[in-house]
Amino acid sequence: MRELAAKRFSVKFSLVAGLFAPGIGVYAQTNPAAPAQAPAAGQLQSVTVTAERREENIKNVPVSASIIGDEALNVLNSGGQDMQMLAGRVPSLNVESSLGRAFPRFYIRGYGNVDFHQNASQPVSLVYDDIVLESPVLKGFPAFDLDRIEVLRGPQGSLFGRNTPAGVVKFDSVKPSFKQEGYVSVSDASYNTANLEAAVNLPINGELAARISVLDQHRDDWVGNSHTGKADQYGGYNDNAARLQLLYKPNADFSALANLHERTMNGSASLFRANIIQKGTDNLIPGFDKNNIATDGQNGQHLDNYGGSLRLQWKLGDYTLHSTTGYETVRMFSRGDVDGGYGAVFAPPSGPGLIPFPVESADGTSGHHQFTQEFRLESDRKQKLSWQSGLFFFDEKYKVDSYSYNSLANGVLTGDVKSQQKNDALAVFGSLNYALSDRIDLRAGLRYTHDKKDLETAAVNKPDGSSDLDKSNGLSASTSVSKINWDLSGVYKLSDTTNLYSRIATGFRGATIQPAGSFNPMSVANPETVTSYEVGFKSDLFDRRARLNFDIYNYDVKNQQLSAVGGTSNSTILLNAKKSVGRGAELDLETYLTENLLMTLGGSYNFTKIEDKDLTVGACAACTIQNPTFVNAAGATLVRIDGNPLPQAPRWVANFTLRYGLPYKNGEFFAYTDWVYRSAVNFTLYRSAEYVGKPLLTGGLRLGYKWDHERYELALFGRNITNRVQLIGGLDFNNLTGFVNDTNPRIFGLQFTTRF
């Protein structure tokens, strides 16, 4: 497999390199948002964000925001990681997945959603090139050839709409320009973790320019199956994506930007491992081997994603009209041995791999399409009173198949539950900016949203003729919700270098319908709403040699949607908690310690708590419960979760980077290290001794040399250099099953980059 991958990688490199023929030109700066004149040595560049739908200096925006820039992304992509690589890279951000590379789940300020269904909604919205990606499967589209990633913390309901009560993660690709430029970056590392990232910018004439970007990621299988005796059977992937952009700008008053993109991914699904947790603790069992799993089920996933957008802009005197049209379609199939083991011994689990009964399943998405249209009109920002207003339309349809298999009968299909969902939304929004004085800027936003959702589940198909008790009987459900969101904020210019701000904002997440299945009844969660308060300051220090942002916040969520997973009934049910709360503080610091030594430091404290004295969930069968329990009239053991933290919500998050550059001739030797820490997290709504993720610290190191005015770069790198192996998730269906951070093994490699 290594030889075939190397051959495929070499062919693609040759094809891409052929696009970048000599004579295209040299342009070392690939970020068009960078200032035309670079700052003096040891000074920080100004940071521009689009948190309020137009470009502004981050210091002037009354939103808690952080940026992940191009150098950090280059470092992270060299390791071939998926979206989980962003976890902890800025304060209060967590990303995790129980479905491998295909289905990332985002959390901001501890506020997220652990639901793994294909139609699950999330309170963190992902916006890629101004198009909202609603399906959780779409949110795994790779990060490559990006200008920046913006993380906007807190509700963004006025300008970004529904399903943003926790915040927005915003990806902006490098746009075409009328300069000839490009780059190719190739790397290879442990387990043949091979990466190719490349882009070329092609001015066609004075009015038309194109940009082509590609990403090719590969890793060999490296996890064996001790049950079958096969080595190197899981853990690998092939993940390919491409983007074509065309910019038409005939004059200063009109521009059209078209975007076509695609992704194809084949690889392993998450590797569930039975009985790997020591009972009564959150430790892995003695002798745990991350290089092997014992399973009798099948594992794998495939994904195809195609999409496009058209962004039009007209300047009409003192006004600018924007039209943004987007279309996305995705097809996905993911199969895994959920029980994480083999056999079916109806006795307490007594070793790695041994299970009480088999659970093997798969989920598929087909017939998907998402269409979005937005019209937005904004006034000239130079006026004392400026505004923007618009209309937004959203239409989504798709089908979901939920399959079950019998591992003891060579994986024969035992059930297929088909569901189809349609979701329509319409919104009207607007915002005002008023410069009260030279020092005080006031802002307000308002949005009305109508959200409608319909889901139908067909009667279960039983190809094997089995007579399991199924909860699917041709059920259907519909929801229709209308909400108004608003925000009020103010910025006070304390000095030429420091701004204070405060913000009150609301947001909501639309209702969710969970399709019925072989184990799950159909369930509906009502919409959740949030009100958030925050104050902070943003400051440039020491003649722009340092930048410090700090804020404190508090939010209340009413009717928060929760997913109760597992328990003795082995089912997943949607619930609403009457209330949950969160509060904390966030800090971003970037500073030149010396002219050549740059440090970044970020940190957050995030406290979350469920407040609902009547809310109960099912208890796990094999773990040690640490909450009050009782047995109901049906004989089921239930757990009271009032006072518990939200799942996958670390109390502390911190990130640290240090970069030292040593000029040498026409180049630079450099050393770069990056570290991320998160404190312990609960995997479930209830507290138990076993289903807890220990504090996690991971780091990377990069040593290299840039020369010929940064035209070439050669670097040695390592990811997860401490080789930390620990639980990052668990399944409490019938035994102590968990999964570890095997998607991020320790690797060392070499990367070469050339810029044209």
C-alpha positions in Angstrom: 0.0 0.0 0.0 2.9 2.4 0.7 4.3 1.9 -2.8 0.9 2.5 -4.4 0.3 5.6 -2.3 3.8 6.9 -3.1 3.2 6.4 -6.8 -0.2 8.1 -6.7 1.3 11.0 -4.7 4.1 11.4 -7.1 1.8 11.6 -10.1 -0.4 14.2 -8.5 2.6 16.3 -7.5 3.8 16.2 -11.1 0.5 17.3 -12.4 0.2 20.2 -10.0 3.8 21.2 -10.5 3.1 21.3 -14.2 0.5 24.0 -13.5 3.2 26.2 -11.9 5.5 26.5 -14.9 8.5 28.8 -14.7 7.7 32.3 -15.6 4.6 32.6 -13.5 6.4 35.0 -11.2 7.5 35.3 -7.6 5.2 36.5 -4.9 6.1 35.4 -1.4 3.1 36.9 0.4 0.1 34.7 -0.3 -2.3 36.5 2.1 -4.1 39.2 0.2 -5.5 40.7 3.5 -1.9 41.5 4.6 -1.0 45.1 4.6 0.9 46.4 1.5 3.7 47.6 3.7 5.0 45.0 6.2 5.5 46.3 9.8 8.9 46.9 11.2 10.9 44.0 12.6 9.4 42.8 15.9 6.1 44.5 15.3 2.7 42.8 14.9 0.5 43.1 11.8 -3.0 44.5 12.2 -5.6 41.8 12.3 -8.7 42.1 10.1 -11.9 40.1 10.8 -15.4 39.9 9.2 -17.3 39.2 12.5 -20.0 41.7 11.5 -20.1 40.8 7.8 -17.5 43.4 6.7 -13.8 43.9 7.2 -12.8 45.7 10.4 -9.8 45.8 12.7 -10.3 43.2 15.3 -9.7 45.8 18.0 -12.8 47.7 16.9 -15.3 44.8 16.9 -17.4 44.2 20.1 -17.2 40.4 19.8 -14.8 38.0 21.4 -12.9 36.7 18.4 -9.7 34.8 17.7 -7.8 34.2 14.4 -6.0 31.0 13.3 -3.5 32.2 10.6 -1.8 30.7 7.7 1.5 29.7 9.5 -0.5 27.8 12.2 -2.6 26.1 9.5 0.5 25.1 7.6 2.0 23.5 10.7 -1.3 21.6 11.5 -1.9 20.4 8.0 1.6 18.9 7.8 0.4 16.2 10.2 -2.6 15.2 8.1 -5.2 15.7 10.8 -8.8 16.5 10.2 -10.9 19.3 11.8 -10.1 18.0 15.3 -6.7 19.6 14.8 -8.4 23.0 15.7 -9.4 21.9 19.2 -7.9 24.2 21.8 -6.0 26.3 19.2 -7.9 29.4 20.4 -9.6 30.0 23.8 -12.8 28.1 24.5 -12.8 26.0 21.3 -13.2 22.2 21.4 -13.7 19.8 18.5 -14.2 16.1 18.8 -15.7 13.2 16.8 -17.0 9.7 17.3 -17.3 9.2 13.5 -13.7 9.7 12.3 -12.9 12.3 9.8 -16.4 12.6 8.4 -18.4 14.3 11.3 -16.6 16.8 13.5 -18.5 18.3 16.5 -17.7 21.9 17.5 -18.0 23.4 21.0 -17.5 27.0 22.1 -17.4 28.0 25.8 -18.4 24.4 26.7 -21.6 24.7 24.6 -22.1 22.1 21.9 -23.9 18.9 21.0 -22.8 15.2 21.2 -25.5 13.9 18.9 -24.1 11.6 16.3 -27.1 11.3 14.0 -26.7 12.3 10.4 -29.4 15.0 10.8 -28.1 16.4 14.1 -27.9 20.1 14.5 -25.2 22.0 16.4 -25.1 25.3 18.3 -21.8 26.2 16.7 -22.2 27.1 13.0 -19.5 26.6 10.4 -19.4 29.2 7.6 -17.1 28.4 4.7 -16.5 31.2 2.2 -19.8 32.9 3.3 -21.9 29.7 2.9 -23.3 28.1 6.1 -22.7 24.4 6.2 -25.6 23.0 8.1 -25.1 19.3 7.8 -22.6 18.0 10.4 -21.1 15.9 7.5 -20.4 19.0 5.5 -18.5 20.5 8.4 -15.5 18.2 7.9 -14.5 19.9 4.6 -10.7 20.3 4.9 -8.9 23.6 5.7 -6.5 24.4 2.9 -5.3 27.5 1.0 -7.0 29.7 3.6 -6.6 33.3 4.3 -7.7 32.8 7.9 -10.0 31.0 10.3 -12.1 33.3 12.6 -13.6 31.9 15.8 -16.5 34.2 17.0 -17.5 33.3 20.5 -21.0 33.9 21.9 -24.4 34.1 20.1 -24.2 35.4 16.5 -27.9 35.2 15.8 -28.5 38.7 14.4 -26.1 38.5 11.5 -25.5 34.8 11.1 -28.9 33.4 12.0 -30.2 30.2 13.7 -28.0 27.5 15.1 -25.3 30.0 16.2 -26.1 30.3 19.9 -22.6 29.2 20.9 -20.8 31.0 18.1 -19.4 30.7 14.6 -16.3 29.2 13.1 -15.6 31.0 9.8 -13.3 29.9 7.1 -12.1 32.3 4.4 -10.2 30.9 1.4 -7.5 33.0 -0.3 -9.4 34.7 -3.1 -8.2 35.1 -6.7 -6.1 38.3 -7.4 -4.6 39.9 -10.4 -1.1 38.8 -9.4 0.7 35.7 -10.7 1.6 33.5 -7.7 1.3 30.1 -6.3 2.8 27.5 -4.0 3.4 23.7 -3.7 3.9 22.1 -0.3 4.7 18.3 0.0 5.4 16.3 3.1 5.8 12.7 4.2 5.9 11.3 7.8 5.5 8.2 9.9 2.9 5.7 8.7 3.4 7.2 5.2 1.4 10.3 6.3 1.8 12.0 2.9 0.4 15.5 2.2 0.2 17.6 -0.9 -1.2 21.1 -0.8 -0.9 23.5 -3.7 -2.5 26.6 -5.2 -2.0 28.7 -8.3 -3.3 32.2 -9.0 -3.8 32.9 -12.8 -4.7 36.4 -14.0 -6.4 35.7 -17.3 -6.8 39.3 -18.4 -7.4 42.7 -16.8 -11.0 41.7 -15.7 -10.8 37.9 -15.0 -8.6 35.9 -12.6 -8.7 32.3 -11.5 -7.3 30.4 -8.5 -7.0 26.6 -8.3 -6.3 24.9 -5.0 -5.8 21.2 -4.2 -5.3 19.1 -1.1 -4.3 15.4 -1.1 -3.9 13.6 2.2 -3.0 10.0 2.8 -2.0 7.7 5.7 -1.4 3.9 5.5 -3.4 1.6 7.7 -1.4 1.0 10.9 -3.8 -0.6 13.4 -4.1 -4.4 13.4 -6.9 -6.8 14.4 -5.7 -9.2 17.0 -9.0 -11.2 16.7 -8.4 -12.0 13.1 -4.6 -11.9 13.2 -4.4 -9.3 10.4 -1.9 -6.4 10.7 -2.3 -2.9 9.4 -6.0 -3.1 8.8 -7.3 0.2 10.1 -6.4 3.8 10.7 -5.5 4.8 7.2 -7.3 7.3 4.9 -7.2 9.0 1.5 -8.7 12.5 1.7 -8.7 14.7 -1.4 -10.2 18.1 -2.0 -10.1 20.8 -4.7 -11.4 24.3 -5.2 -11.7 26.4 -8.3 -12.4 30.1 -8.0 -13.1 32.6 -10.8 -13.1 36.4 -10.1 -14.7 38.8 -12.6 -14.1 42.4 -11.9 -14.7 44.7 -14.9 -14.7 47.9 -12.9 -14.6 49.2 -9.4 -18.4 49.0 -9.0 -19.0 45.3 -9.7 -17.4 42.0 -9.0 -18.5 38.3 -9.3 -16.7 35.5 -7.5 -17.6 31.9 -8.4 -16.5 29.0 -6.3 -16.6 25.3 -7.2 -15.2 22.7 -4.8 -15.2 18.9 -4.1 -14.0 16.4 -1.6 -13.6 12.6 -1.7 -12.6 10.7 1.4 -12.1 7.0 2.1 -10.8 5.7 5.4 -11.4 4.1 8.7 -14.3 5.1 10.9 -13.7 5.6 14.6 -12.2 2.5 16.3 -14.3 1.5 19.2 -12.5 -0.8 21.6 -14.4 -3.0 24.1 -13.4 -3.2 27.8 -10.4 -0.9 27.6 -11.3 1.1 30.7 -10.4 -0.1 34.2 -13.6 -0.4 36.1 -13.9 2.3 38.8 -11.3 4.5 37.2 -10.7 6.6 34.0 -7.5 4.7 33.3 -6.8 2.4 30.3 -6.4 -1.2 31.1 -2.8 -2.4 31.8 -1.0 -3.4 28.6 -3.3 -1.4 26.4 -2.0 -1.5 22.8 -3.1 1.4 20.5 -1.7 -0.6 17.5 -4.3 -3.3 17.8 -8.0 -3.8 18.2 -10.0 -7.0 18.7 -13.2 -7.0 16.6 -15.3 -9.3 14.4 -17.1 -6.4 12.7 -16.4 -4.3 9.6 -15.1 -0.7 9.6 -14.8 2.0 7.0 -16.3 5.2 5.6 -16.7 6.9 2.3 -17.7 10.5 1.5 -18.3 12.6 -1.6 -19.0 16.3 -1.3 -19.6 18.7 -4.2 -20.6 22.3 -4.0 -20.5 25.8 -5.5 -21.3 29.4 -4.8 -21.7 32.7 -6.5 -21.0 36.0 -4.7 -22.0 39.2 -6.5 -21.3 42.7 -5.3 -22.6 46.0 -6.7 -21.5 49.4 -5.5 -24.5 51.8 -5.8 -23.2 55.2 -4.8 -23.2 55.2 -1.0 -24.5 51.7 -0.8 -23.3 48.2 -1.6 -25.6 45.3 -2.6 -24.4 41.7 -2.0 -25.9 38.5 -3.4 -24.6 35.2 -2.1 -25.9 31.9 -3.6 -24.7 28.5 -2.4 -25.4 24.9 -3.2 -24.0 21.8 -1.4 -24.5 18.1 -1.8 -22.9 15.2 0.1 -23.2 11.5 0.1 -21.7 9.5 3.0 -21.5 6.0 4.4 -19.8 5.0 7.6 -19.8 1.5 9.2 -18.3 0.5 12.5 -18.3 -2.2 15.1 -20.1 -0.2 17.8 -19.6 -2.9 20.5 -15.9 -2.7 19.9 -15.2 -6.4 20.3 -16.1 -10.0 19.2 -18.3 -12.9 20.2 -21.5 -12.7 22.3 -21.0 -14.0 25.8 -23.8 -13.1 28.1 -21.7 -12.6 31.2 -19.9 -9.6 32.7 -17.1 -8.4 30.3 -13.8 -10.0 31.4 -11.2 -8.9 28.9 -10.3 -6.8 25.9 -12.7 -7.6 23.0 -15.1 -9.9 24.8 -18.7 -8.5 24.6 -22.2 -9.5 26.0 -23.9 -9.1 22.6 -23.0 -7.8 19.2 -23.8 -4.3 18.0 -22.6 -3.4 14.5 -24.2 -0.5 12.6 -23.8 1.9 9.7 -25.3 5.3 8.7 -25.6 6.7 5.3 -26.6 10.1 3.8 -28.0 10.2 0.3 -30.1 12.5 -1.9 -28.8 15.5 -0.1 -29.0 19.0 -1.3 -28.6 22.4 0.5 -29.5 25.6 -1.3 -29.0 29.0 0.3 -29.6 32.6 -0.9 -28.8 35.8 0.8 -29.3 39.4 -0.3 -27.7 42.1 1.8 -27.6 45.9 1.4 -25.1 48.0 3.4 -24.5 51.7 3.6 -21.1 53.5 3.6 -19.3 52.8 6.8 -17.7 56.3 6.7 -21.1 57.9 7.7 -21.8 58.6 11.4 -24.8 56.3 11.1 -24.3 53.2 9.0 -26.5 50.1 8.6 -27.0 46.8 6.8 -30.1 44.7 6.2 -30.9 41.6 4.2 -33.0 38.5 3.4 -31.9 34.9 3.8 -33.4 31.7 2.5 -32.4 28.1 3.3 -33.6 24.9 1.8 -32.3 21.4 2.6 -33.4 17.9 1.8 -31.8 14.5 2.3 -32.3 10.9 3.1 -30.7 8.9 6.0 -30.3 5.2 6.2 -29.6 3.5 9.5 -28.3 -0.1 9.0 -27.7 -2.9 11.5 -25.7 -6.1 11.0 -25.1 -9.4 12.7 -21.3 -9.7 13.3 -21.8 -13.4 14.3 -23.1 -14.2 10.8 -20.3 -12.6 8.8 -21.9 -9.2 9.0 -25.2 -10.0 7.3 -27.6 -7.0 7.1 -30.4 -7.4 9.7 -32.1 -4.0 9.5 -32.4 -0.9 7.3 -34.4 2.1 8.6 -34.9 4.9 6.0 -35.7 8.4 6.9 -36.0 11.6 5.0 -35.9 15.2 6.2 -36.8 18.6 4.7 -35.8 21.8 6.4 -36.8 25.3 5.2 -35.8 28.6 6.8 -36.5 32.3 6.0 -35.0 35.2 7.8 -35.0 39.1 7.7 -32.2 40.9 9.4 -30.5 44.2 10.0 -28.0 46.1 12.1 -27.1 49.7 12.9 -23.7 51.3 13.8 -23.8 54.7 15.3 -20.7 56.7 16.1 -21.9 58.6 19.2 -18.5 60.4 19.4 -14.9 60.0 18.5 -14.6 57.6 21.4 -18.0 55.8 21.6 -19.4 53.5 18.9 -22.8 51.8 19.5 -24.2 48.8 17.6 -27.5 46.9 17.5 -28.8 44.0 15.5 -32.2 42.3 14.9 -33.2 39.2 13.1 -36.5 37.4 12.5 -36.3 33.7 11.5 -39.0 31.2 10.6 -37.7 27.6 10.6 -39.7 24.6 9.5 -38.6 20.9 9.6 -40.4 17.7 8.5 -39.0 14.2 9.0 -40.5 10.8 8.0 -39.2 7.4 9.0 -40.3 4.4 7.0 -41.1 1.0 8.5 -38.0 -0.9 9.2 -36.8 -3.4 6.5 -35.7 -6.7 8.0 -33.8 -8.6 5.2 -32.9 -11.5 7.6 -36.5 -12.0 8.7 -35.6 -11.4 12.4 -38.3 -10.3 14.8 -36.6 -7.7 16.9 -38.8 -5.2 18.6 -38.5 -2.1 16.5 -39.5 1.4 17.3 -39.9 2.4 13.6 -43.4 2.1 12.3 -43.6 4.6 9.5 -43.5 7.5 11.9 -43.3 11.2 11.1 -42.9 14.6 12.9 -42.9 18.2 12.0 -41.8 21.4 13.7 -42.4 25.1 12.9 -40.7 27.8 14.9 -40.5 31.6 14.6 -37.9 33.5 16.6 -36.5 37.0 17.0 -32.9 37.5 18.0 -31.1 40.7 18.9 -27.9 42.1 20.1 -26.7 45.4 21.7 -23.0 46.4 22.0 -20.8 49.3 22.5 -17.1 50.1 22.0 -15.3 52.8 24.1 -12.0 54.0 22.9 -10.0 54.3 26.1 -6.8 55.4 24.2 -5.3 55.2 20.8 -4.2 51.6 21.6 -6.9 50.2 23.9 -10.7 49.7 23.4 -13.2 48.5 25.9 -16.4 46.8 24.8 -19.6 45.2 26.2 -22.2 43.1 24.5 -25.6 41.5 25.1 -26.8 39.0 22.5 -29.4 36.3 22.0 -29.5 33.3 19.7 -31.4 30.1 19.1 -31.1 26.6 17.8 -34.0 25.2 15.8 -36.0 22.2 16.9 -34.4 18.8 16.2 -36.2 15.5 15.2 -34.4 12.2 15.8 -35.4 9.5 13.4 -36.6 6.2 14.8 -34.5 3.1 14.5 -34.1 -0.5 15.7 -33.2 0.7 19.2 -34.3 4.3 19.2 -37.8 5.7 19.4 -38.5 8.9 17.4 -38.0 11.9 19.6 -38.3 15.7 19.2 -36.3 18.4 21.0 -37.9 21.8 21.2 -35.8 24.9 20.2 -33.3 26.2 22.6 -32.6 29.9 23.3 -29.6 31.7 24.8 -28.9 35.1 26.3 -25.3 36.1 26.7 -23.5 38.9 28.4 -19.8 39.8 28.0 -17.4 42.6 28.6 -13.8 42.9 27.6 -10.9 44.9 26.3 -8.5 44.8 23.3 -5.2 46.5 23.4 -2.0 46.9 21.3 1.0 47.3 23.7 4.6 48.4 23.5 4.5 50.1 20.1 2.6 47.1 18.6 5.1 44.6 19.9 2.3 42.9 21.8 -1.5 42.5 21.5 -3.7 41.5 24.5 -7.5 40.7 24.3 -9.4 39.7 27.4 -13.1 39.2 28.2 -15.5 37.7 30.8 -18.9 36.3 29.9 -22.0 34.7 31.3 -24.8 32.9 29.4 -28.1 31.2 30.2 -29.7 28.6 27.9 -33.3 27.7 28.1 -34.6 24.3 26.9 -31.1 23.2 25.9 -31.2 20.2 23.6 -29.3 17.2 25.0 -28.7 13.7 23.7 -29.1 10.9 26.2 -26.9 8.1 24.8 -26.7 4.5 25.9 -27.9 3.3 29.3 -29.4 -0.1 30.1 -31.9 0.5 27.3 -29.1 0.9 24.7 -31.0 3.8 23.1 -30.4 7.4 22.1 -33.1 10.0 23.0 -33.4 13.7 22.6 -34.2 15.7 25.7 -34.6 19.4 26.7 -33.1 20.7 29.9 -35.0 23.5 31.5 -31.9 25.5 31.9 -28.1 25.4 31.6 -25.6 28.1 32.4 -22.1 29.0 31.5 -19.6 31.6 32.6 -15.9 32.2 32.2 -13.0 34.3 31.0 -10.8 34.3 27.8 -7.4 35.7 27.1 -5.4 36.0 23.9 -1.8 37.3 24.0 0.6 37.7 21.1 4.0 39.3 21.7 7.5 39.6 20.4 9.8 38.8 23.4 12.7 39.9 21.3 12.9 41.0 17.7 13.2 37.4 16.5 11.2 35.6 19.2 7.4 35.5 18.9 5.1 34.0 21.6 1.4 33.5 21.6 -0.6 32.4 24.6 -4.3 31.8 24.9 -6.4 30.5 27.7 -10.0 30.2 28.9 -11.9 29.2 31.9 -15.3 27.7 31.0 -17.8 26.7 33.8 -21.0 24.9 32.7 -23.9 23.4 34.6 -27.2 21.8 33.9 -30.0 23.2 36.0 -33.0 20.9 35.9 -34.0 19.0 39.1 -36.5 16.7 37.3 -34.2 15.7 34.4 -33.1 12.0 34.4 -31.3 9.8 31.9 -30.6 6.1 31.6 -27.7 4.6 33.5 -24.8 2.6 32.1 -24.7 -1.1 32.7 -21.1 -1.6 33.6 -19.8 1.7 35.0 -19.6 3.3 38.4 -22.3 6.0 38.6 -21.5 9.1 40.7 -24.9 10.8 40.6 -28.1 10.0 42.5 -30.0 7.1 41.0 -33.4 5.5 41.4 -35.4 2.6 39.8 -38.6 3.6 38.0 -41.9 1.7 37.9 -40.6 -0.2 34.8 -37.6 -1.4 36.6 -35.1 0.8 34.8 -32.3 2.5 36.6 -32.3 6.3 36.0 -29.8 9.0 36.9 -30.5 12.6 38.1 -28.1 14.9 36.2 -29.0 18.3 37.8 -25.8 20.2 38.6 -23.6 18.2 36.1 -21.4 20.0 33.6 -22.2 19.8 29.9 -20.6 16.9 28.1 -17.3 17.4 26.3 -16.9 20.8 28.1 -13.4 21.2 29.5 -13.1 23.7 32.4 -9.7 24.9 31.2 -8.3 25.3 27.7 -4.8 26.7 26.9 -2.6 27.1 23.9 1.0 28.2 23.6 3.4 28.7 20.6 6.9 30.0 20.4 8.8 30.8 17.2 12.4 31.8 17.0 13.9 33.0 13.7 17.6 33.5 13.0 18.4 35.4 9.8 21.1 33.8 7.7 22.3 35.2 4.3 19.1 35.6 2.2 17.0 33.3 4.4 16.2 32.3 8.0 16.6 29.3 10.2 13.6 28.9 12.4 12.3 26.8 15.3 8.6 26.6 16.1 6.7 24.7 18.9 3.0 24.6 19.6 1.1 23.1 22.6 -2.5 22.6 23.5 -4.0 21.7 26.9 -7.5 20.9 28.0 -8.7 19.8 31.4 -10.8 16.7 32.1 -14.2 16.3 30.3 -17.3 14.2 30.9 -18.3 12.0 27.9 -21.9 11.5 29.2 -24.6 13.6 30.7 -24.3 11.7 34.0 -21.1 11.5 36.1 -19.2 8.2 36.3 -15.8 7.1 37.3 -15.1 5.5 33.9 -16.5 7.8 31.2 -14.2 10.7 31.8 -11.4 12.1 29.6 -8.3 12.8 31.5 -6.5 16.2 31.0 -4.8 16.1 27.7 -1.6 17.9 26.6 -0.3 17.6 23.1 2.5 19.4 21.3 4.4 19.7 18.1 7.9 20.8 17.0 9.1 22.2 13.7 12.7 23.0 12.6 13.5 24.5 9.2 15.2 26.9 6.9 13.6 29.5 4.5 15.7 30.9 1.7 15.7 33.0 -1.4 13.4 35.6 0.2 11.1 32.8 1.5 10.6 31.3 -1.9 11.7 27.9 -0.6 11.2 26.2 2.8 12.5 22.9 4.1 11.4 21.7 7.6 11.5 18.7 9.9 8.4 18.3 12.1 6.8 16.2 14.7 3.2 16.0 15.9 2.0 14.6 19.2 5.6 14.4 20.1 4.9 13.2 23.7 3.0 10.2 22.2 0.1 10.7 24.7 -2.5 8.0 24.3 -5.7 8.3 26.3 -9.5 8.1 26.1 -11.3 10.8 24.1 -14.7 9.2 24.0 -16.8 6.2 25.1 -19.9 4.2 24.4 -21.9 3.0 27.4 -24.2 0.6 25.6 -23.2 -2.8 27.2 -19.6 -2.7 28.4 -16.7 -0.4 29.1 -16.1 0.5 25.4 -14.1 3.6 24.5 -12.0 5.1 21.8 -8.6 6.8 22.0 -6.8 9.6 20.1 -5.5 7.2 17.5 -6.4 9.7 14.7 -3.5 11.8 16.0 -0.6 9.3 16.6 2.9 10.5 17.1 4.6 11.2 13.8 7.8 12.7 12.5 8.3 13.9 9.0 9.8 16.2 6.4 8.1 19.0 4.5 9.2 21.1 1.5 7.4 24.2 0.2 8.1 26.3 -2.8 6.4 29.6 -3.6 6.2 31.0 -7.1 
